Amino acid sequence: MKGYVSVSNQERCNALLSTCRMTLESGDIQGDLDIGLVCELKRASFLAQQLIKSEGDAFEYVDTEGGNALKFNAAGDILRKLVRMHVFSDERFGKLYRFEPYIDLVVRQIADAGLHHTYLSHRRAVLYGDAKVLLILFNGCVNRIRQEARSKQFQSKLKNYQRSGNKNYKELTEYVDALFERYSRLLVLRVDLGYRKEFSKTTQAEAKRDREHLFQNTRSNKLFGDMVGYIWKLEHGADKGFHYHMMFFFDGSKVREDGTLVKRIGQYWLNVITKGRGVYYNCNADKSRYKSCGIGMVDHRDSLMRDGLGKAVLYLTKIDLYMKLQAVGRGMGKMERPNSKDARGRPRAVSLSASA
């Protein structure tokens, strides 16, 4: 993965889909997102962009033998599809996540217009009032969406959102490259640290305290004696609550047996840090399910493994494609870069940019 390369939205989408909830042979549930939700968000973003590009009135007023009626043009059909999407009525998203700009724009404008999906039924539109009044309401909503999308403020917001994901990926890629400049082999560990179902209501503040406790203890606990770096990402799942995706880097010349080491770290989180409230998932114990494996022992000369490691790093930034967790403070961080080869001492913890 040496050398940063910008990644496309499709690559990020593929990484996002790779994290969707699945049931493993052991019965454990792995992944944070319902695949239906991921596809719905992708569809919402696509429809929003199509609506912005559309031209002409979304609806027309026509007289028929049966009375007043609204004619749905192409843009009107797009708006109807957007209004009917369940993500717009799910309160979890507004409280925990910030949508990407296209989806956010449509959500706000539809809410401000007070639209309801029953309004946009071909059969029932006129049942809720005069068709001419509804015509002004619907076309006005579409025109405001188009107008805001053309504004400099929105374009700036869009660029900043898209830039932040690549910026984090660039920082993490350069961080891993710096580790390989210091160490010829790295034992790469991936573990998810979270909370048992009965403690899934753990707050962000409590999760942050547990994470800081863990990292503080790494300075003196022999379990982490050969650790040379780490990356962390806070996420939230409807069932899991707040949890962390962790990537630990150990000096590959001093340690082996990655699956066993991850298990010991997971047990430490469960028994010592969370005092029985926690759970963990050992990604290294099931490396066969990864198409491009970049965890385990990685030699700096092994281009295939380092490419897989790059995909694993991309995984940590994948959720930002369609929505970002509104974290209190930092949502992602890493240890400080290693010093030169003759340096001594453990690097200190730092956080990524505020855009994370």
N, C-alpha and C positions, 0 to 999 in steps of 0.2 A: 504494500500500500504506500510505498515511498513516493512522495510528491503529491501535493494536493490537486485533486481534479474535481471541479464543480459537478454536482449531480443534478440530473433532471427531475422534474416532478413525477414522471412515470417511475423512475428508479426509487424515489421516495415512497410512492404508492405501493410498489412491490414489497418494499421493506415493511410498510405499514400492514399490508395484508398478511405478511409472514408472522405477525404477532397475534393474529386473531385467536380467539378462544378455541381450544381443542381439548379433547379428552384423551389422555395417554393410556397405554395398555395397563399401567399400574392403577388407573382410576383417578389419578391426579388431574386437575384442571390447569392447563398452561395457556397463558395469553390473557390479555386484558380486555380486548374489544370483541364485540359481536361482529362477525363478518358482514351481517346485514347493515349494521350501523356504518361501517367503513364505506360500503358501496353506496349507502344513502347519502353520506356526506360528499362523496365524489360526484354523485349525480346532481346534488344540490348546487355544487360549485359550477358544474358544466352548464346546468340550466340557467343559473344566474348570469353567466357570461354570454349565453345565447340570447337571453332577454336584453342585455345591455347592447348587443350588436344589432338587435332587431330594429326595424324602421316602421313608421306609420302608426296609426291608432291600433291599440290592442283590441278594442271593442267598437262596434258600430251599433247605432240605434236603428231599428227597422220596424215598420208597421206590417202586421200580418192580419189575416182574417180572424185569428184568435185574440188579437190585442197587441200590446207592446211587447217587444222582444229585443234581446241583445244578441248580436252576431259576434261570435268568437273569431278573431283573426289569429294569425300565427302567434303573435306575442301574447294574445289572450290565453291561448292554450298553454303556453309556457308558464304564465303566471298561475293558472289554475293548478298545474302540476306542482309548482313550488308551494303554494298555500296548503296543499293536501299532505305535504311531507311531515311526518311525525316529529322530526327533530325540532321543528319550530314551536311545538307545544310542550316539549319535555323540559321542565324547569331545571333539571340537573345541569344542563349545558350552560344556561345563563349564570348559574351560581359558581360552577367549578371551572368552566372553560371559556376561552375567548375564541370565537370562530375566525377563520381566515377572512380577509376583507370582502371577498365576493359574497360569501354566505352571510356575513355580518350585515352587509348593506341591505340585502333582501329581507333578512329577518327584521331589521329595524323599520324599514319602510312599510312592510306588510303590517307590523304591529301598530305603527303610527296611524295607518289608514283604517285600523280596526277591522281588517278583513277576516272573514271566516270562510272555511272551505265550502259551506252550504250556499254562500252567496254565488260562488262560481260554478254552479251547476247549470247546465243548459236548460233544464226543466224548471228549476226553482228560483232562478235569479229574480224574476219579477214578483215573487211572493213576498219579498222583503222590502218592497217599496217601489216607487216609480222607476221605470227602466232608465229614464233620462238622468235621474239623480245618481243611480248606480253607475251609469256610463261615465259621468264626471269623476266619481270616486275611483273607479278602476283605472281609467286612462291617466288620471292624475298620479296614481301610485306608480304606474309604469314610467311615466315621464320624469318623476322625481328620481327614480332609480337610475335612469339613463343620465340625467343631468348630474347627479352626484358622482357617478362613475367617471364622468369626463372632467371632474374638478381636479385641480392641482393637489388639493389636500388628500383626495382619495388615491391618486396615483402615487403620491409620496408614501402613504400608508401601505399600499400594495408592494412597493419596492422594498420598504423596510422589513415587511413581513417575510418576503421571499428571500431577502438578503440574510436575515437572522439565522435561518436554518443552515444555509451554506457556510455562514461565518462560524457557527458552532462546530460543524463538521470539519472545517478547515483547522480550527484550533485543536480539536481532538486528534486529527490525522497528524498534525505537526508534533503533537505531544507524544504520540506513539512512536513516530520516527525518531524523536529525540531519545526515547528509551532504548531503541535499537542502536543508536550511536554510542550509547554507554554500555549496553549489554549485548553480547552476541546471540544469546538465547533467552527467550522470555517464556515463563510458564504462565499462560493467560487463563484466568478463571472467570466464569460468568455465573452469577448467582442472583436470584431475586429474593429480596428480603422484605417480608410483609408481616401481616398480623392474622391470627386465627379469625374465623368467621364471627365468633362472638365478640371480637374486639375490632371489627372492621370499621367501627365508628371512631377509631383513634383519630385525633385531630392532626392538622399539619404541624402545629407547634410541638405536640408530643412526638410525632415521627421525627421531627428535626432534632429534638433532644436525644432521642435514641441513636440517630445517625452520628451526631457529634460525640456521644459517649463512646460509640464503637471506634471512631477514628482516633479519639484521644487515647483509648486503650491500646491501639496498634503501636504506639510509641514505646510501650514497655512490655507487652505480652510477647512471649517467645513464639507463639503461633504465627506472628507477623514479622518475625526477625529477618526474613529474607525478602520481604515485600519491598518493591522499588517504585510502585506507583498504583494509582487507582483512578477510576472514573465512576461517577454516580449520576443517576437521573431519577428524579421524583415523578411518580405517576399516580393516577387514581383510576380504579375500576369500580363499576357498579356493585360488584359482589365483594371484591377484595378490599375496597377502601384505599387509603394511601399506602404506597409501597415503593421500594427502590429497586431499580435495575443497577446492578453493580458489576464492574469489571476490575478485577485485581491483577496486578502484574508482579510476578516473583522472579528472582534471579534464577534463570534456567540452569545455571552451572551448579547450583546448590540444592535445588529441590526438584522432585518429580511427583508422580502419582497425583495428578491434578484433581481427579474425582474425589479422592480421599481428603485432600486439603480443603476442597470446597465444602465437603460434608462437615469437617471440623469447624470451619468458619460459620456455617449455617447453624450448627449446634451451639456455638458460642453466642450467636445472635439470639437463638431461642431461649437458652437457659440463663445466660449471664446478662445480656443487654436488656431483653424484654421480660425476663423472669417468667417465662412460660406463656407470654401473650403472643409470641411471634411464630411465624412459619417461614420456611425457605424452600426454594426450588433450585436443585443442583443441575444446571445446564450441562456441565462437563460430564455428568454421569450418563447422558443420553446424546452424545455428539453425533450419533449416526443419523439423527433426524434432520440435521442441517445439511442443505445441499452444498454450501460452500463453508466448510469448517475452518474457522480461524481461531479456535480456542484449543487449549492444551499446550504442548511444547511447540514453540514457533522459533525456528532458526532465522536469523536476519537474512540469510541467502535464499530462503525458501519462498519464491515469489508466489506460488499457489496458496500457501498458508497465509502469507501476508495479505494477499488479495481477499481471502476469506475473513481475515481480521478486519480489513477495511469495511467489509459488508456488516460485520458485527458492530463496528463503531457507528455506521450509518443507521443501524437498528436503534441506537440510543437516541437519535434525533428524529426518528420517523414520524412521531405523532404530530409534530408541528406543521405537517403539510396541510391539514384541514382545521385543526384546532389546537390551542395551547392551554395547558393547565395554568390557572391563575394562582401561582404559588405565592405564599407569603415569604418574601425574600427570594433567595436563589432556588431555581428548580433543577440545576445541573452544576456539577463541579468536578474538580480533579486535583491531584497532588501537584505540587510545583515541579517544574521540569528538573531532571537530574543535572547535576553539575558535571564538569569535565571528569575524565576517567580517574584522575588521581585525587578527586575530591573525597571528603569524608562527611558522614552525617546523613540523617534522614531528611528528605525534602519535606517542606511544610505544605499544609493543605491550602488550596486556593479555590476560588469559584470562577466559573466562566462569566462572560459578559452578561450584563443585565438583560440582554435580548433573549437569553436562554429561557 
